[in-house]
Amino acid sequence: MVAVLLSILLVANFAKAERADAVSFSENFGASCYSLNSGLSVLYNGNQLQNSITVNTAHWQAYTNALMSGCALRLWAITSNLVVAFPQVSLPVSLSFATYAVNGNQTAIVTYFDSTTTTFVIPDTTSLSGSVNTVSFAGSGKRIASLTFTPANNPDTYVIDNLTWSAPSGINLGTPTLSAAAFKGQLVTASVTSDGPGKATFYVNSKRIPKCIAVNSTGSSPNYSTSCTFKPAVIGSHTLQVLFTPTDIGALNGRSEAVFTVSKRSNRR
């Protein structure tokens, strides 16, 4: 009997690779003050800022003008650090907000996800009633973890409202492929490409493949690949799936999958 070699089929019509596009987020601090709905955290002196109106400190205050409505965050000659921290799932690379500063420039310390820092200046608009502007910070392209306002850098008053930012795009993950025809009980290598480094976990029909869990990618920007070798156990049509976790903690996870067929080998005797 002639050996019958039925090769794997990565079926194009069922192959799927996903990229999570950038998503915009915003926080307007609520209509009645301190009603955060974006996952944003605001800490003053290490504690969550409460709904209070206190002179010479950080507090929430109602405003109504061209760029602000409802509640805003007001820093008034603060005596402790105020930290605005972004949600882990939406660390931005840039941001903007409506603001005015009084009696001198105010300065925020920008902390990136890798713990490096830079500064962001909010220009003086001189008047307490204020000329409200929208200010933007583009940064260096790294994900921003938080903004810190210190007493030394913020001697007087400024207000923040309508904070907006965009979560970074996810990893661009290719469709998984196999190195050769797949046969029951025989080793074959599964691979997936990406445009950023990270770890990949491979699945067959939603079950993790042993020794194919959190496999490190190899390569250099922007061409990376991740591979693992396994033995298919069951003949028939299956779905090969990949979950990719980027090294960049600010980037979103990627998913990719493809349908393949595992065949049996008939040997000539």
N, C-alpha and C positions, 0 to 999 in steps of 0.2 A: 504494500500500500504506500503510495506516495505521500510524503508528509504534507499535511495541509497547514499552511501558516496564515492564519487570519489576523491581519494587522489591526492595531488600534486605530480608531477613528476619533479624532477630536472634531466633533461635528460643528461646523462653522455657524449653522443656524441657531445652535444652542449655547455657543460660547459666549461668555459675558465677562467683561472687565469693567470695574467701576472706579470712578474718580469722584471724590466728594468735592464739589465746587465750593468756592468761598461763600460764606453765609454772613449776612449783615445782622448786627445786633444793636440794640439801643436801650438806653435807660433814661427815663425822664423823671425818676424819683417820685412818681406818683402824684395824683391830684391833691391828696391830703397829707403829703409828706411821709417819707420813710416807708414807701411801699415798693420795694425792689422786686422786679419780676424777671431779671435777666441772669440771675446767679451772681451778680456783682456783690462784692463784700466791701463795706466801708468801716474801717476800724479807727477809733480815736483813742490814743493812749492805750492801745492794745485791746480795747473793748469795742464791741459793735456799737456804732453811733446810734443813739436813740432819738426819738422824736421829741426834740426840746428846742426851745428858743432861749438861748443864753448869750448875753453880750460877752464879747471878748473870748470867744471859744469857737469850736466848730459846731454847727447846728443846721437843721433844716429850716427853710423859710419860704413862705409863699411869695411868688413873683408873677407879674403879668406885664409883658411887653412884647416887642416884635419877635424876639427869639426865645423868650422864656415864658412858660405858663405853668400854673399849678405850683409844684414845689421845686426847690433847687437846693443845692448843697452850698452853704455859706461858711467860709473860713475867715474869722475875724481875729487878727492878732493871736493866732493859736499859741498855746503854751506847751503842747505835746505834739508828737508826730501823728499825722493822719495818713492812712494807707488805703488807697483804692485798689483792690485786688481783682483781677479778672478771673472768670471761671476757667478751670483747667481745660475744658473741652473747647474753649473759644479764645485762646490767647491770641491777641491781635499783633499785626506788624505795623499798623498805623491806627490813629484814632483822631477824633475831633470832638469839640464840645462848644456850647455857647458860654461866654464868660465876659466878665469885666474885672479888671484889677484897679486898685486904688493906691495912690501915693507911692508909686514905685513898682517896678517889675516884681512879679511873684515867680517862684521857681519850683518846678516839680523834679524830683529825682526819678528817672525811669529805670526800673530794674528788669533786665531781660531774663528769660527762663534759665540761662546759664549763669546767672548771678552777677554778670557784668552790669555796669550802670552808665548812664549819661544824664544830661539835664535838659529840661524843656522849659523855656521861658514864656510866661504869660505877660504880654506887654501891658504897661500902665495905660489906663484910660482916664486917669486923674479925678474924675468926678464920682462921688458916691452913688448918685442916681445913675451915673454910668452910661457910657456909650458901649452897648453890648456888641460883641463881635463873635464870630465863629473862628476858633483857632484850631490848627491841625498839627499833628506830629507824625512824621513819616518814619523816623528812626533809621536803623541800619539794615533792615530786612529781617532781623531776628525777632522772635516772638516776645511780646511784652508781657511780663507777669504782673507788674503792679506799678502804680504811681505813688510816690511818697512826698508829702508836704511837711517840711520841718519848720519850727519856730524861727530858726536863723535865716532861712530862705524866704520866709513869708511874714514880713513885719507888719502888714496892715490887713487889708480886706480884699477878698475876691470871691466870686460866685461861679459855680459850675452847674450847668443844666444841659439836658439833651445830649448826653454822652453817647457817641456812636462809634462802632468799630466793626471790623470784618474778621471773621475767623479765617485762618489760612486754608488754602486749598489742600485737599488730601493728596497722598502719594498717587502718582500715575502708575497704576499696576497693570501689567500685561495679562493676556490670557495664558493660563498654565499649559505647558506642553509636556510630552513624554519623549524620552530619548530614543525609543524604539517601539516595536509592536509589543503589546502587553499580553502575557500568557499567565495563566494560573500557576502560582508557585515559583515563578521566575523573576529575578530582580529586574527592575526598571527604574529609571531616574525621572522624577518629576521636577520641573523647573518653572520659575516665574521671574519676569523682569520688572524692574521698578526704576523710577528716576530719583530715588533717594534711598539712603541706607535704613536698615531696620531688621526686624525678625519676622519670619513667616512660619505659620503653622499650617500644615497640609491635612486635608480631610478627604475621606471617601464616603459619599452619602451621609455627610454631616458627622461622621465619626472620625476622631483624630487618629492619624496614622502613627503607630509607635515609632519612636526615634525621629519623627518629623515634626517635633514640637519646638517652637521658638528657635528656629534655625537662623543663624546670622547670615546676612547678605554679604556678598563680596563684590568688589569693583570699585569704581570711582565716579564722581559726579560727571554727567548725569546718568551714567549707565551702570546699573547694579543688577545682580541676579542672585537668586536663592534656590538651592536644589536639595533634594533628599532622595534616597534610594529605598524602595520597598518592594514587597512581593504581593501582588494582587492575590486575594484568597478565593474570590468567587467569580465564576464565569458569567458573562452577560454585560449589560449596559449599566454604567455607573456615572456618578458625578464627582469629578475631582474639584475640590474647593480649596481656596487659599485665603487665610486671614493674615493681613500684613500690619504689623505695628511699627510705625516709623521711629527712628532714633530721636528725631525732633519731637519733644513732648507736646509741642503746640500743634503739630500736624495731625489730621484726622486719620483713623485707621482705613485701610483699603481692603476690598474684597474682590475676588475674581473666581471664576469657575468655568469648567468645560465638561462636556459629556464625552466619555470614552468607552470602549468595548474591550473586555478581557476575553480572550479566546483560549481554547484548548489545543494542544499539539498532538497530532496523530502520527506515530512513528512507524516507518516501514519495517517489516520483519521478514 
